[in-house]
Structure formats: structure tokens, C-alpha cells
Amino acid sequence: MKVAIETIYVAIQTIIIYSLLLFTMIGYEFKVEKFLYFYHFIFMCFTYFSMYGMMVVALTPGHQIAAIVMGFFMSFWNLFSGFLVPRPK
């Protein structure tokens, strides 16, 4: 039940707050297929992050420990996604 409610909330939040504002602020050429692709990408990223947070809270005894575990894994995700690894010259 929580997953369904959270998914609907993330979908509404993504379309109103992030996709419409961010798409126009970045200055992309407004075409429907580009906007829908952008919305899909943002929606999936927010849904993935929300579901990961819900999973960590469910697996740990409290939200304080969940925050520590989440910080640990987020640093690894950033490291291996290329944000913290320098490019070879």
C-alpha cells in the first residue's frame, strides 16, 4: 500500500515541480517526445530513490541507522557512477 501511495505522490510531484520547471529552466527545445523522455527519466530516478529509502528504513531498526546505511551506500553509488572518479587524460 505504501508503494502505491508513494508512486502516485512522486508522479504528481515530478510533473508539477521538477519536470515543468526544470525542463523550461534548462532551455531544452520543447517537443512532446523530449519532454516525456525527460519526465520518464526524472520519475524513474525519484521512484528508485524513494523505494530504496523505504527499503532501508524497513530493514533497519530505526531511521537514524537507516540514514547512516543510506549515506554509506550513496557514497559508493556516486563513486562507481563516475561522479568521483577522475577521467583519464
CYANA upper distance limits for C-alpha pairs under 8 A (distance plus 0.5 A):
  1 MET  CA      5 ILE  CA      6.90
  2 LYS  CA      6 GLU  CA      6.45
  3 VAL  CA      7 THR  CA      6.48
  3 VAL  CA     51 MET  CA      7.91
  4 ALA  CA      8 ILE  CA      6.84
  5 ILE  CA      9 TYR  CA      6.72
  6 GLU  CA     10 VAL  CA      6.53
  6 GLU  CA     50 SER  CA      8.26
  7 THR  CA     11 ALA  CA      6.60
  7 THR  CA     47 THR  CA      7.05
  8 ILE  CA     12 ILE  CA      6.82
  9 TYR  CA     13 GLN  CA      6.55
 10 VAL  CA     14 THR  CA      6.31
 10 VAL  CA     43 PHE  CA      7.54
 10 VAL  CA     46 PHE  CA      7.38
 10 VAL  CA     47 THR  CA      7.08
 11 ALA  CA     15 ILE  CA      6.80
 11 ALA  CA     43 PHE  CA      6.85
 12 ILE  CA     16 ILE  CA      6.66
 13 GLN  CA     17 ILE  CA      6.08
 13 GLN  CA     18 TYR  CA      7.55
 14 THR  CA     18 TYR  CA      5.50
 14 THR  CA     19 SER  CA      6.30
 14 THR  CA     39 TYR  CA      7.78
 14 THR  CA     42 ILE  CA      7.47
 14 THR  CA     43 PHE  CA      6.48
 14 THR  CA     46 PHE  CA      8.45
 15 ILE  CA     19 SER  CA      5.55
 15 ILE  CA     20 LEU  CA      6.69
 15 ILE  CA     39 TYR  CA      7.42
 16 ILE  CA     20 LEU  CA      6.50
 16 ILE  CA     21 LEU  CA      8.11
 17 ILE  CA     21 LEU  CA      6.63
 17 ILE  CA     22 LEU  CA      8.45
 18 TYR  CA     22 LEU  CA      5.90
 18 TYR  CA     23 PHE  CA      8.25
 18 TYR  CA     42 ILE  CA      8.39
 19 SER  CA     23 PHE  CA      6.04
 19 SER  CA     35 PHE  CA      8.38
 19 SER  CA     38 PHE  CA      7.68
 19 SER  CA     39 TYR  CA      6.18
 19 SER  CA     42 ILE  CA      7.83
 20 LEU  CA     24 THR  CA      6.86
 21 LEU  CA     25 MET  CA      6.56
 22 LEU  CA     26 ILE  CA      6.48
 23 PHE  CA     27 GLY  CA      7.01
 23 PHE  CA     28 TYR  CA      6.77
 23 PHE  CA     35 PHE  CA      7.86
 23 PHE  CA     38 PHE  CA      8.23
 24 THR  CA     28 TYR  CA      7.09
 29 GLU  CA     34 LYS  CA      8.47
 30 PHE  CA     34 LYS  CA      7.48
 30 PHE  CA     35 PHE  CA      7.21
 31 LYS  CA     35 PHE  CA      6.67
 32 VAL  CA     36 LEU  CA      6.57
 33 GLU  CA     37 TYR  CA      6.59
 34 LYS  CA     38 PHE  CA      6.62
 35 PHE  CA     39 TYR  CA      6.54
 36 LEU  CA     40 HIS  CA      6.49
 37 TYR  CA     41 PHE  CA      6.68
 38 PHE  CA     42 ILE  CA      6.74
 39 TYR  CA     43 PHE  CA      6.38
 40 HIS  CA     44 MET  CA      6.53
 41 PHE  CA     45 CYS  CA      6.73
 42 ILE  CA     46 PHE  CA      6.69
 43 PHE  CA     47 THR  CA      6.49
 44 MET  CA     48 TYR  CA      6.44
 45 CYS  CA     49 PHE  CA      6.68
 46 PHE  CA     50 SER  CA      6.53
 47 THR  CA     51 MET  CA      6.53
 48 TYR  CA     52 TYR  CA      6.57
 49 PHE  CA     53 GLY  CA      6.72
 50 SER  CA     54 MET  CA      6.75
 51 MET  CA     55 MET  CA      6.60
 52 TYR  CA     56 VAL  CA      6.69
 53 GLY  CA     57 VAL  CA      6.73
 53 GLY  CA     70 MET  CA      7.94
 54 MET  CA     58 ALA  CA      6.66
 55 MET  CA     59 LEU  CA      6.65
 56 VAL  CA     60 THR  CA      6.66
 56 VAL  CA     66 ALA  CA      6.10
 56 VAL  CA     69 VAL  CA      8.06
 56 VAL  CA     70 MET  CA      7.62
 57 VAL  CA     61 PRO  CA      7.99
 57 VAL  CA     62 GLY  CA      7.11
 57 VAL  CA     63 HIS  CA      6.29
 57 VAL  CA     66 ALA  CA      5.82
 60 THR  CA     65 ILE  CA      6.94
 60 THR  CA     66 ALA  CA      6.31
 61 PRO  CA     65 ILE  CA      7.52
 61 PRO  CA     66 ALA  CA      8.34
 62 GLY  CA     66 ALA  CA      6.81
 63 HIS  CA     67 ALA  CA      6.61
 64 GLN  CA     68 ILE  CA      7.10
 65 ILE  CA     69 VAL  CA      6.72
 66 ALA  CA     70 MET  CA      6.42
 67 ALA  CA     71 GLY  CA      6.56
 68 ILE  CA     72 PHE  CA      6.79
 69 VAL  CA     73 PHE  CA      6.87
 70 MET  CA     74 MET  CA      6.45
 71 GLY  CA     75 SER  CA      6.79
 72 PHE  CA     76 PHE  CA      7.29
 73 PHE  CA     77 TRP  CA      6.69
 74 MET  CA     78 ASN  CA      6.62
 75 SER  CA     79 LEU  CA      6.62
 76 PHE  CA     80 PHE  CA      6.66
 77 TRP  CA     81 SER  CA      6.36
 78 ASN  CA     82 GLY  CA      7.11
 78 ASN  CA     83 PHE  CA      6.06
 78 ASN  CA     84 LEU  CA      6.94
 79 LEU  CA     83 PHE  CA      6.54
 79 LEU  CA     84 LEU  CA      5.50
 79 LEU  CA     85 VAL  CA      6.79
 80 PHE  CA     84 LEU  CA      8.18
 80 PHE  CA     85 VAL  CA      7.95
 82 GLY  CA     86 PRO  CA      8.21
